[in-house]
Amino acid sequence: MGKILFWIAVAFVVLLVLRLVNFAAAKARKAAKGPQEPPKAIPPAEPTVRCVQCGTFVPKSEALPAPTGYRCADPACPRRG
Ligand SMILES: [Zn+2]
């Protein structure tokens, strides 16, 4: 009986040592990699405006200002006025 307990204790010690070695290796890898870069921030979505001619939503930078609002740059868009 004492022999079984001894081997169980040995197994636990071996597992504990393996775990400690694994932690140390992981820590070393992380330290070697340097400080973690923060995840890249997602740029804020560009506001969209509605074309007063056809109703299509287009990014504001691509929209053409019109007297009554914005127009899309689509040549197929009907341009009345
Ligand atoms: Zn349009």
PDB file of the backbone (N, CA, C, O) and the ligand in Angstrom, with CONECT records:
HET     ZN  A 101       1
ATOM      1  N   MET A   1       0.835  -1.205   0.000  1.00  0.00           N
ATOM      2  CA  MET A   1       0.000   0.000   0.000  1.00  0.00           C
ATOM      3  C   MET A   1       0.872   1.259   0.000  1.00  0.00           C
ATOM      4  O   MET A   1       0.621   2.196  -0.758  1.00  0.00           O
ATOM      5  N   GLY A   2       1.879   1.271   0.843  1.00  0.00           N
ATOM      6  CA  GLY A   2       2.779   2.417   0.917  1.00  0.00           C
ATOM      7  C   GLY A   2       3.466   2.669  -0.402  1.00  0.00           C
ATOM      8  O   GLY A   2       3.739   3.813  -0.764  1.00  0.00           O
ATOM      9  N   LYS A   3       3.749   1.578  -1.132  1.00  0.00           N
ATOM     10  CA  LYS A   3       4.413   1.707  -2.430  1.00  0.00           C
ATOM     11  C   LYS A   3       3.523   2.461  -3.430  1.00  0.00           C
ATOM     12  O   LYS A   3       3.993   3.319  -4.178  1.00  0.00           O
ATOM     13  N   ILE A   4       2.221   2.118  -3.423  1.00  0.00           N
ATOM     14  CA  ILE A   4       1.272   2.782  -4.342  1.00  0.00           C
ATOM     15  C   ILE A   4       1.204   4.280  -4.031  1.00  0.00           C
ATOM     16  O   ILE A   4       1.265   5.119  -4.929  1.00  0.00           O
ATOM     17  N   LEU A   5       1.076   4.593  -2.741  1.00  0.00           N
ATOM     18  CA  LEU A   5       1.016   6.007  -2.350  1.00  0.00           C
ATOM     19  C   LEU A   5       2.293   6.729  -2.767  1.00  0.00           C
ATOM     20  O   LEU A   5       2.249   7.877  -3.209  1.00  0.00           O
ATOM     21  N   PHE A   6       3.412   6.062  -2.627  1.00  0.00           N
ATOM     22  CA  PHE A   6       4.687   6.662  -3.003  1.00  0.00           C
ATOM     23  C   PHE A   6       4.685   7.002  -4.493  1.00  0.00           C
ATOM     24  O   PHE A   6       5.089   8.099  -4.878  1.00  0.00           O
ATOM     25  N   TRP A   7       4.226   6.052  -5.344  1.00  0.00           N
ATOM     26  CA  TRP A   7       4.237   6.300  -6.788  1.00  0.00           C
ATOM     27  C   TRP A   7       3.223   7.367  -7.201  1.00  0.00           C
ATOM     28  O   TRP A   7       3.450   8.142  -8.130  1.00  0.00           O
ATOM     29  N   ILE A   8       2.079   7.383  -6.472  1.00  0.00           N
ATOM     30  CA  ILE A   8       1.095   8.446  -6.748  1.00  0.00           C
ATOM     31  C   ILE A   8       1.716   9.809  -6.428  1.00  0.00           C
ATOM     32  O   ILE A   8       1.575  10.763  -7.192  1.00  0.00           O
ATOM     33  N   ALA A   9       2.399   9.881  -5.294  1.00  0.00           N
ATOM     34  CA  ALA A   9       3.062  11.127  -4.912  1.00  0.00           C
ATOM     35  C   ALA A   9       4.112  11.512  -5.939  1.00  0.00           C
ATOM     36  O   ALA A   9       4.237  12.685  -6.290  1.00  0.00           O
ATOM     37  N   VAL A  10       4.873  10.526  -6.427  1.00  0.00           N
ATOM     38  CA  VAL A  10       5.900  10.795  -7.439  1.00  0.00           C
ATOM     39  C   VAL A  10       5.239  11.350  -8.705  1.00  0.00           C
ATOM     40  O   VAL A  10       5.729  12.313  -9.294  1.00  0.00           O
ATOM     41  N   ALA A  11       4.111  10.731  -9.124  1.00  0.00           N
ATOM     42  CA  ALA A  11       3.409  11.186 -10.326  1.00  0.00           C
ATOM     43  C   ALA A  11       2.960  12.637 -10.158  1.00  0.00           C
ATOM     44  O   ALA A  11       3.105  13.447 -11.074  1.00  0.00           O
ATOM     45  N   PHE A  12       2.410  12.964  -8.976  1.00  0.00           N
ATOM     46  CA  PHE A  12       1.960  14.344  -8.743  1.00  0.00           C
ATOM     47  C   PHE A  12       3.128  15.316  -8.813  1.00  0.00           C
ATOM     48  O   PHE A  12       3.014  16.392  -9.399  1.00  0.00           O
ATOM     49  N   VAL A  13       4.254  14.935  -8.212  1.00  0.00           N
ATOM     50  CA  VAL A  13       5.425  15.822  -8.217  1.00  0.00           C
ATOM     51  C   VAL A  13       5.902  16.032  -9.650  1.00  0.00           C
ATOM     52  O   VAL A  13       6.229  17.152 -10.044  1.00  0.00           O
ATOM     53  N   VAL A  14       5.942  14.929 -10.442  1.00  0.00           N
ATOM     54  CA  VAL A  14       6.394  15.048 -11.831  1.00  0.00           C
ATOM     55  C   VAL A  14       5.468  15.986 -12.600  1.00  0.00           C
ATOM     56  O   VAL A  14       5.926  16.857 -13.340  1.00  0.00           O
ATOM     57  N   LEU A  15       4.149  15.797 -12.414  1.00  0.00           N
ATOM     58  CA  LEU A  15       3.202  16.666 -13.121  1.00  0.00           C
ATOM     59  C   LEU A  15       3.368  18.127 -12.693  1.00  0.00           C
ATOM     60  O   LEU A  15       3.297  19.039 -13.517  1.00  0.00           O
ATOM     61  N   LEU A  16       3.591  18.330 -11.394  1.00  0.00           N
ATOM     62  CA  LEU A  16       3.779  19.697 -10.897  1.00  0.00           C
ATOM     63  C   LEU A  16       5.027  20.323 -11.522  1.00  0.00           C
ATOM     64  O   LEU A  16       5.006  21.480 -11.941  1.00  0.00           O
ATOM     65  N   VAL A  17       6.100  19.559 -11.578  1.00  0.00           N
ATOM     66  CA  VAL A  17       7.350  20.082 -12.148  1.00  0.00           C
ATOM     67  C   VAL A  17       7.142  20.413 -13.629  1.00  0.00           C
ATOM     68  O   VAL A  17       7.573  21.463 -14.106  1.00  0.00           O
ATOM     69  N   LEU A  18       6.477  19.503 -14.350  1.00  0.00           N
ATOM     70  CA  LEU A  18       6.230  19.749 -15.778  1.00  0.00           C
ATOM     71  C   LEU A  18       5.423  21.037 -15.960  1.00  0.00           C
ATOM     72  O   LEU A  18       5.692  21.830 -16.862  1.00  0.00           O
ATOM     73  N   ARG A  19       4.446  21.226 -15.102  1.00  0.00           N
ATOM     74  CA  ARG A  19       3.604  22.414 -15.215  1.00  0.00           C
ATOM     75  C   ARG A  19       4.421  23.671 -14.947  1.00  0.00           C
ATOM     76  O   ARG A  19       4.289  24.670 -15.654  1.00  0.00           O
ATOM     77  N   LEU A  20       5.276  23.615 -13.909  1.00  0.00           N
ATOM     78  CA  LEU A  20       6.101  24.782 -13.591  1.00  0.00           C
ATOM     79  C   LEU A  20       7.041  25.095 -14.754  1.00  0.00           C
ATOM     80  O   LEU A  20       7.236  26.260 -15.102  1.00  0.00           O
ATOM     81  N   VAL A  21       7.630  24.038 -15.363  1.00  0.00           N
ATOM     82  CA  VAL A  21       8.538  24.247 -16.492  1.00  0.00           C
ATOM     83  C   VAL A  21       7.767  24.874 -17.651  1.00  0.00           C
ATOM     84  O   VAL A  21       8.259  25.784 -18.317  1.00  0.00           O
ATOM     85  N   ASN A  22       6.573  24.383 -17.878  1.00  0.00           N
ATOM     86  CA  ASN A  22       5.742  24.909 -18.972  1.00  0.00           C
ATOM     87  C   ASN A  22       5.427  26.386 -18.738  1.00  0.00           C
ATOM     88  O   ASN A  22       5.506  27.192 -19.665  1.00  0.00           O
ATOM     89  N   PHE A  23       5.072  26.740 -17.503  1.00  0.00           N
ATOM     90  CA  PHE A  23       4.769  28.138 -17.193  1.00  0.00           C
ATOM     91  C   PHE A  23       5.990  29.008 -17.431  1.00  0.00           C
ATOM     92  O   PHE A  23       5.896  30.090 -18.011  1.00  0.00           O
ATOM     93  N   ALA A  24       7.150  28.518 -16.971  1.00  0.00           N
ATOM     94  CA  ALA A  24       8.375  29.303 -17.126  1.00  0.00           C
ATOM     95  C   ALA A  24       8.683  29.507 -18.604  1.00  0.00           C
ATOM     96  O   ALA A  24       9.084  30.597 -19.013  1.00  0.00           O
ATOM     97  N   ALA A  25       8.497  28.462 -19.406  1.00  0.00           N
ATOM     98  CA  ALA A  25       8.769  28.571 -20.843  1.00  0.00           C
ATOM     99  C   ALA A  25       7.809  29.558 -21.493  1.00  0.00           C
ATOM    100  O   ALA A  25       8.209  30.365 -22.332  1.00  0.00           O
ATOM    101  N   ALA A  26       6.563  29.492 -21.107  1.00  0.00           N
ATOM    102  CA  ALA A  26       5.570  30.401 -21.683  1.00  0.00           C
ATOM    103  C   ALA A  26       5.891  31.844 -21.310  1.00  0.00           C
ATOM    104  O   ALA A  26       5.772  32.755 -22.129  1.00  0.00           O
ATOM    105  N   LYS A  27       6.302  32.033 -20.050  1.00  0.00           N
ATOM    106  CA  LYS A  27       6.648  33.366 -19.588  1.00  0.00           C
ATOM    107  C   LYS A  27       7.849  33.900 -20.375  1.00  0.00           C
ATOM    108  O   LYS A  27       7.875  35.062 -20.780  1.00  0.00           O
ATOM    109  N   ALA A  28       8.851  33.018 -20.584  1.00  0.00           N
ATOM    110  CA  ALA A  28      10.053  33.428 -21.318  1.00  0.00           C
ATOM    111  C   ALA A  28       9.689  33.794 -22.754  1.00  0.00           C
ATOM    112  O   ALA A  28      10.188  34.780 -23.297  1.00  0.00           O
ATOM    113  N   ARG A  29       8.815  32.993 -23.364  1.00  0.00           N
ATOM    114  CA  ARG A  29       8.386  33.295 -24.744  1.00  0.00           C
ATOM    115  C   ARG A  29       7.706  34.651 -24.803  1.00  0.00           C
ATOM    116  O   ARG A  29       7.965  35.458 -25.695  1.00  0.00           O
ATOM    117  N   LYS A  30       6.825  34.884 -23.829  1.00  0.00           N
ATOM    118  CA  LYS A  30       6.085  36.141 -23.822  1.00  0.00           C
ATOM    119  C   LYS A  30       7.035  37.319 -23.625  1.00  0.00           C
ATOM    120  O   LYS A  30       6.890  38.358 -24.269  1.00  0.00           O
ATOM    121  N   ALA A  31       8.022  37.147 -22.718  1.00  0.00           N
ATOM    122  CA  ALA A  31       8.977  38.219 -22.445  1.00  0.00           C
ATOM    123  C   ALA A  31       9.848  38.472 -23.670  1.00  0.00           C
ATOM    124  O   ALA A  31      10.186  39.619 -23.962  1.00  0.00           O
ATOM    125  N   ALA A  32      10.215  37.404 -24.394  1.00  0.00           N
ATOM    126  CA  ALA A  32      11.064  37.560 -25.574  1.00  0.00           C
ATOM    127  C   ALA A  32      10.314  38.287 -26.675  1.00  0.00           C
ATOM    128  O   ALA A  32      10.910  39.013 -27.471  1.00  0.00           O
ATOM    129  N   LYS A  33       9.017  38.091 -26.717  1.00  0.00           N
ATOM    130  CA  LYS A  33       8.206  38.715 -27.759  1.00  0.00           C
ATOM    131  C   LYS A  33       8.089  40.212 -27.545  1.00  0.00           C
ATOM    132  O   LYS A  33       7.749  40.949 -28.470  1.00  0.00           O
ATOM    133  N   GLY A  34       8.367  40.664 -26.336  1.00  0.00           N
ATOM    134  CA  GLY A  34       8.242  42.082 -26.044  1.00  0.00           C
ATOM    135  C   GLY A  34       6.833  42.423 -25.629  1.00  0.00           C
ATOM    136  O   GLY A  34       5.957  41.560 -25.578  1.00  0.00           O
ATOM    137  N   PRO A  35       6.624  43.683 -25.334  1.00  0.00           N
ATOM    138  CA  PRO A  35       5.283  44.075 -24.899  1.00  0.00           C
ATOM    139  C   PRO A  35       4.254  43.820 -25.995  1.00  0.00           C
ATOM    140  O   PRO A  35       4.490  44.053 -27.181  1.00  0.00           O
ATOM    141  N   GLN A  36       3.131  43.342 -25.552  1.00  0.00           N
ATOM    142  CA  GLN A  36       2.062  43.011 -26.509  1.00  0.00           C
ATOM    143  C   GLN A  36       1.529  44.292 -27.151  1.00  0.00           C
ATOM    144  O   GLN A  36       1.257  45.282 -26.471  1.00  0.00           O
ATOM    145  N   GLU A  37       1.389  44.246 -28.467  1.00  0.00           N
ATOM    146  CA  GLU A  37       0.798  45.390 -29.153  1.00  0.00           C
ATOM    147  C   GLU A  37      -0.696  45.431 -28.868  1.00  0.00           C
ATOM    148  O   GLU A  37      -1.370  44.401 -28.902  1.00  0.00           O
ATOM    149  N   PRO A  38      -1.196  46.593 -28.593  1.00  0.00           N
ATOM    150  CA  PRO A  38      -2.643  46.650 -28.410  1.00  0.00           C
ATOM    151  C   PRO A  38      -3.337  46.347 -29.737  1.00  0.00           C
ATOM    152  O   PRO A  38      -2.824  46.698 -30.800  1.00  0.00           O
ATOM    153  N   PRO A  39      -4.477  45.710 -29.680  1.00  0.00           N
ATOM    154  CA  PRO A  39      -5.173  45.403 -30.928  1.00  0.00           C
ATOM    155  C   PRO A  39      -5.482  46.681 -31.693  1.00  0.00           C
ATOM    156  O   PRO A  39      -5.845  47.706 -31.116  1.00  0.00           O
ATOM    157  N   LYS A  40      -5.327  46.590 -33.001  1.00  0.00           N
ATOM    158  CA  LYS A  40      -5.544  47.782 -33.821  1.00  0.00           C
ATOM    159  C   LYS A  40      -6.989  48.263 -33.688  1.00  0.00           C
ATOM    160  O   LYS A  40      -7.945  47.497 -33.818  1.00  0.00           O
ATOM    161  N   ALA A  41      -7.101  49.536 -33.428  1.00  0.00           N
ATOM    162  CA  ALA A  41      -8.433  50.099 -33.262  1.00  0.00           C
ATOM    163  C   ALA A  41      -9.127  50.156 -34.619  1.00  0.00           C
ATOM    164  O   ALA A  41      -8.540  50.525 -35.636  1.00  0.00           O
ATOM    165  N   ILE A  42     -10.365  49.785 -34.590  1.00  0.00           N
ATOM    166  CA  ILE A  42     -11.143  49.851 -35.826  1.00  0.00           C
ATOM    167  C   ILE A  42     -11.456  51.319 -36.093  1.00  0.00           C
ATOM    168  O   ILE A  42     -12.007  51.999 -35.226  1.00  0.00           O
ATOM    169  N   PRO A  43     -11.111  51.820 -37.283  1.00  0.00           N
ATOM    170  CA  PRO A  43     -11.414  53.226 -37.544  1.00  0.00           C
ATOM    171  C   PRO A  43     -12.916  53.454 -37.494  1.00  0.00           C
ATOM    172  O   PRO A  43     -13.702  52.600 -37.903  1.00  0.00           O
ATOM    173  N   PRO A  44     -13.300  54.611 -36.991  1.00  0.00           N
ATOM    174  CA  PRO A  44     -14.734  54.874 -36.910  1.00  0.00           C
ATOM    175  C   PRO A  44     -15.353  54.872 -38.298  1.00  0.00           C
ATOM    176  O   PRO A  44     -14.746  55.325 -39.269  1.00  0.00           O
ATOM    177  N   ALA A  45     -16.544  54.366 -38.370  1.00  0.00           N
ATOM    178  CA  ALA A  45     -17.217  54.278 -39.653  1.00  0.00           C
ATOM    179  C   ALA A  45     -17.459  55.685 -40.199  1.00  0.00           C
ATOM    180  O   ALA A  45     -17.832  56.604 -39.470  1.00  0.00           O
ATOM    181  N   GLU A  46     -17.235  55.817 -41.498  1.00  0.00           N
ATOM    182  CA  GLU A  46     -17.439  57.110 -42.134  1.00  0.00           C
ATOM    183  C   GLU A  46     -18.941  57.384 -42.219  1.00  0.00           C
ATOM    184  O   GLU A  46     -19.722  56.500 -42.571  1.00  0.00           O
ATOM    185  N   PRO A  47     -19.330  58.602 -41.897  1.00  0.00           N
ATOM    186  CA  PRO A  47     -20.764  58.885 -41.986  1.00  0.00           C
ATOM    187  C   PRO A  47     -21.231  58.822 -43.440  1.00  0.00           C
ATOM    188  O   PRO A  47     -20.510  59.207 -44.360  1.00  0.00           O
ATOM    189  N   THR A  48     -22.414  58.343 -43.615  1.00  0.00           N
ATOM    190  CA  THR A  48     -22.978  58.267 -44.965  1.00  0.00           C
ATOM    191  C   THR A  48     -24.075  59.318 -45.095  1.00  0.00           C
ATOM    192  O   THR A  48     -24.737  59.699 -44.130  1.00  0.00           O
ATOM    193  N   VAL A  49     -24.226  59.750 -46.302  1.00  0.00           N
ATOM    194  CA  VAL A  49     -25.280  60.726 -46.596  1.00  0.00           C
ATOM    195  C   VAL A  49     -26.171  60.140 -47.688  1.00  0.00           C
ATOM    196  O   VAL A  49     -25.751  59.269 -48.450  1.00  0.00           O
ATOM    197  N   ARG A  50     -27.378  60.621 -47.749  1.00  0.00           N
ATOM    198  CA  ARG A  50     -28.328  60.106 -48.711  1.00  0.00           C
ATOM    199  C   ARG A  50     -28.366  61.010 -49.934  1.00  0.00           C
ATOM    200  O   ARG A  50     -28.451  62.234 -49.829  1.00  0.00           O
ATOM    201  N   CYS A  51     -28.302  60.383 -51.072  1.00  0.00           N
ATOM    202  CA  CYS A  51     -28.385  61.128 -52.323  1.00  0.00           C
ATOM    203  C   CYS A  51     -29.802  61.679 -52.464  1.00  0.00           C
ATOM    204  O   CYS A  51     -30.790  60.955 -52.338  1.00  0.00           O
ATOM    205  N   VAL A  52     -29.866  62.983 -52.728  1.00  0.00           N
ATOM    206  CA  VAL A  52     -31.193  63.590 -52.836  1.00  0.00           C
ATOM    207  C   VAL A  52     -31.864  63.213 -54.156  1.00  0.00           C
ATOM    208  O   VAL A  52     -33.073  63.386 -54.312  1.00  0.00           O
ATOM    209  N   GLN A  53     -31.075  62.694 -55.110  1.00  0.00           N
ATOM    210  CA  GLN A  53     -31.651  62.344 -56.418  1.00  0.00           C
ATOM    211  C   GLN A  53     -32.200  60.921 -56.438  1.00  0.00           C
ATOM    212  O   GLN A  53     -33.341  60.686 -56.837  1.00  0.00           O
ATOM    213  N   CYS A  54     -31.358  59.963 -55.993  1.00  0.00           N
ATOM    214  CA  CYS A  54     -31.782  58.569 -56.121  1.00  0.00           C
ATOM    215  C   CYS A  54     -31.974  57.874 -54.778  1.00  0.00           C
ATOM    216  O   CYS A  54     -32.470  56.749 -54.740  1.00  0.00           O
ATOM    217  N   GLY A  55     -31.598  58.511 -53.689  1.00  0.00           N
ATOM    218  CA  GLY A  55     -31.837  57.912 -52.381  1.00  0.00           C
ATOM    219  C   GLY A  55     -30.770  56.938 -51.929  1.00  0.00           C
ATOM    220  O   GLY A  55     -30.912  56.309 -50.881  1.00  0.00           O
ATOM    221  N   THR A  56     -29.700  56.803 -52.704  1.00  0.00           N
ATOM    222  CA  THR A  56     -28.636  55.882 -52.324  1.00  0.00           C
ATOM    223  C   THR A  56     -27.795  56.493 -51.220  1.00  0.00           C
ATOM    224  O   THR A  56     -27.493  57.686 -51.237  1.00  0.00           O
ATOM    225  N   PHE A  57     -27.418  55.653 -50.251  1.00  0.00           N
ATOM    226  CA  PHE A  57     -26.525  56.114 -49.194  1.00  0.00           C
ATOM    227  C   PHE A  57     -25.092  55.953 -49.668  1.00  0.00           C
ATOM    228  O   PHE A  57     -24.687  54.866 -50.081  1.00  0.00           O
ATOM    229  N   VAL A  58     -24.325  57.032 -49.611  1.00  0.00           N
ATOM    230  CA  VAL A  58     -22.939  57.010 -50.053  1.00  0.00           C
ATOM    231  C   VAL A  58     -22.074  57.621 -48.944  1.00  0.00           C
ATOM    232  O   VAL A  58     -22.556  58.453 -48.175  1.00  0.00           O
ATOM    233  N   PRO A  59     -20.785  57.208 -48.853  1.00  0.00           N
ATOM    234  CA  PRO A  59     -19.892  57.845 -47.880  1.00  0.00           C
ATOM    235  C   PRO A  59     -19.799  59.340 -48.144  1.00  0.00           C
ATOM    236  O   PRO A  59     -19.787  59.782 -49.293  1.00  0.00           O
ATOM    237  N   LYS A  60     -19.735  60.101 -47.078  1.00  0.00           N
ATOM    238  CA  LYS A  60     -19.766  61.554 -47.222  1.00  0.00           C
ATOM    239  C   LYS A  60     -18.610  62.063 -48.089  1.00  0.00           C
ATOM    240  O   LYS A  60     -18.755  63.050 -48.811  1.00  0.00           O
ATOM    241  N   SER A  61     -17.439  61.369 -48.012  1.00  0.00           N
ATOM    242  CA  SER A  61     -16.286  61.839 -48.785  1.00  0.00           C
ATOM    243  C   SER A  61     -16.509  61.637 -50.280  1.00  0.00           C
ATOM    244  O   SER A  61     -15.904  62.332 -51.097  1.00  0.00           O
ATOM    245  N   GLU A  62     -17.378  60.685 -50.646  1.00  0.00           N
ATOM    246  CA  GLU A  62     -17.627  60.432 -52.065  1.00  0.00           C
ATOM    247  C   GLU A  62     -18.849  61.180 -52.571  1.00  0.00           C
ATOM    248  O   GLU A  62     -19.118  61.202 -53.772  1.00  0.00           O
ATOM    249  N   ALA A  63     -19.584  61.789 -51.660  1.00  0.00           N
ATOM    250  CA  ALA A  63     -20.808  62.465 -52.068  1.00  0.00           C
ATOM    251  C   ALA A  63     -20.478  63.847 -52.617  1.00  0.00           C
ATOM    252  O   ALA A  63     -19.489  64.465 -52.224  1.00  0.00           O
ATOM    253  N   LEU A  64     -21.306  64.312 -53.514  1.00  0.00           N
ATOM    254  CA  LEU A  64     -21.143  65.637 -54.103  1.00  0.00           C
ATOM    255  C   LEU A  64     -22.173  66.557 -53.462  1.00  0.00           C
ATOM    256  O   LEU A  64     -23.363  66.243 -53.433  1.00  0.00           O
ATOM    257  N   PRO A  65     -21.710  67.693 -52.947  1.00  0.00           N
ATOM    258  CA  PRO A  65     -22.690  68.594 -52.331  1.00  0.00           C
ATOM    259  C   PRO A  65     -23.653  69.157 -53.377  1.00  0.00           C
ATOM    260  O   PRO A  65     -23.260  69.522 -54.485  1.00  0.00           O
ATOM    261  N   ALA A  66     -24.873  69.211 -53.000  1.00  0.00           N
ATOM    262  CA  ALA A  66     -25.917  69.742 -53.881  1.00  0.00           C
ATOM    263  C   ALA A  66     -26.677  70.804 -53.088  1.00  0.00           C
ATOM    264  O   ALA A  66     -26.613  70.819 -51.859  1.00  0.00           O
ATOM    265  N   PRO A  67     -27.374  71.666 -53.759  1.00  0.00           N
ATOM    266  CA  PRO A  67     -28.096  72.740 -53.028  1.00  0.00           C
ATOM    267  C   PRO A  67     -29.049  72.191 -51.975  1.00  0.00           C
ATOM    268  O   PRO A  67     -29.245  72.817 -50.934  1.00  0.00           O
ATOM    269  N   THR A  68     -29.635  71.044 -52.228  1.00  0.00           N
ATOM    270  CA  THR A  68     -30.623  70.522 -51.282  1.00  0.00           C
ATOM    271  C   THR A  68     -30.062  69.422 -50.393  1.00  0.00           C
ATOM    272  O   THR A  68     -30.800  68.826 -49.608  1.00  0.00           O
ATOM    273  N   GLY A  69     -28.783  69.148 -50.504  1.00  0.00           N
ATOM    274  CA  GLY A  69     -28.198  68.082 -49.682  1.00  0.00           C
ATOM    275  C   GLY A  69     -26.956  67.528 -50.356  1.00  0.00           C
ATOM    276  O   GLY A  69     -26.030  68.271 -50.682  1.00  0.00           O
ATOM    277  N   TYR A  70     -26.942  66.229 -50.561  1.00  0.00           N
ATOM    278  CA  TYR A  70     -25.794  65.584 -51.212  1.00  0.00           C
ATOM    279  C   TYR A  70     -26.293  64.725 -52.364  1.00  0.00           C
ATOM    280  O   TYR A  70     -27.418  64.225 -52.364  1.00  0.00           O
ATOM    281  N   ARG A  71     -25.416  64.578 -53.338  1.00  0.00           N
ATOM    282  CA  ARG A  71     -25.707  63.700 -54.459  1.00  0.00           C
ATOM    283  C   ARG A  71     -24.618  62.656 -54.529  1.00  0.00           C
ATOM    284  O   ARG A  71     -23.481  62.914 -54.133  1.00  0.00           O
ATOM    285  N   CYS A  72     -24.958  61.460 -55.036  1.00  0.00           N
ATOM    286  CA  CYS A  72     -23.943  60.446 -55.241  1.00  0.00           C
ATOM    287  C   CYS A  72     -23.177  60.782 -56.520  1.00  0.00           C
ATOM    288  O   CYS A  72     -23.658  61.539 -57.364  1.00  0.00           O
ATOM    289  N   ALA A  73     -21.975  60.208 -56.651  1.00  0.00           N
ATOM    290  CA  ALA A  73     -21.134  60.488 -57.811  1.00  0.00           C
ATOM    291  C   ALA A  73     -21.431  59.524 -58.955  1.00  0.00           C
ATOM    292  O   ALA A  73     -20.705  59.503 -59.949  1.00  0.00           O
ATOM    293  N   ASP A  74     -22.475  58.738 -58.828  1.00  0.00           N
ATOM    294  CA  ASP A  74     -22.804  57.776 -59.869  1.00  0.00           C
ATOM    295  C   ASP A  74     -23.280  58.491 -61.124  1.00  0.00           C
ATOM    296  O   ASP A  74     -24.249  59.248 -61.066  1.00  0.00           O
ATOM    297  N   PRO A  75     -22.616  58.266 -62.268  1.00  0.00           N
ATOM    298  CA  PRO A  75     -23.085  58.950 -63.475  1.00  0.00           C
ATOM    299  C   PRO A  75     -24.482  58.520 -63.906  1.00  0.00           C
ATOM    300  O   PRO A  75     -25.158  59.248 -64.633  1.00  0.00           O
ATOM    301  N   ALA A  76     -24.918  57.347 -63.465  1.00  0.00           N
ATOM    302  CA  ALA A  76     -26.251  56.879 -63.832  1.00  0.00           C
ATOM    303  C   ALA A  76     -27.344  57.523 -62.999  1.00  0.00           C
ATOM    304  O   ALA A  76     -28.532  57.383 -63.291  1.00  0.00           O
ATOM    305  N   CYS A  77     -26.923  58.238 -61.946  1.00  0.00           N
ATOM    306  CA  CYS A  77     -27.907  58.862 -61.065  1.00  0.00           C
ATOM    307  C   CYS A  77     -28.599  59.981 -61.834  1.00  0.00           C
ATOM    308  O   CYS A  77     -27.934  60.813 -62.452  1.00  0.00           O
ATOM    309  N   PRO A  78     -29.923  60.007 -61.801  1.00  0.00           N
ATOM    310  CA  PRO A  78     -30.615  61.096 -62.508  1.00  0.00           C
ATOM    311  C   PRO A  78     -30.347  62.426 -61.824  1.00  0.00           C
ATOM    312  O   PRO A  78     -30.544  62.591 -60.620  1.00  0.00           O
ATOM    313  N   ARG A  79     -29.893  63.358 -62.634  1.00  0.00           N
ATOM    314  CA  ARG A  79     -29.570  64.672 -62.074  1.00  0.00           C
ATOM    315  C   ARG A  79     -30.575  65.690 -62.616  1.00  0.00           C
ATOM    316  O   ARG A  79     -30.409  66.258 -63.695  1.00  0.00           O
ATOM    317  N   ARG A  80     -31.573  65.883 -61.853  1.00  0.00           N
ATOM    318  CA  ARG A  80     -32.554  66.895 -62.231  1.00  0.00           C
ATOM    319  C   ARG A  80     -32.319  68.077 -61.314  1.00  0.00           C
ATOM    320  O   ARG A  80     -32.559  67.992 -60.110  1.00  0.00           O
ATOM    321  N   GLY A  81     -31.865  69.145 -61.859  1.00  0.00           N
ATOM    322  CA  GLY A  81     -31.617  70.332 -61.071  1.00  0.00           C
ATOM    323  C   GLY A  81     -30.310  70.174 -60.389  1.00  0.00           C
ATOM    324  O   GLY A  81     -29.884  71.066 -59.656  1.00  0.00           O
TER     325      GLY A  81
HETATM  326 ZN    ZN A 101     -27.783  59.432 -56.700  1.00  0.00          ZN2+
END
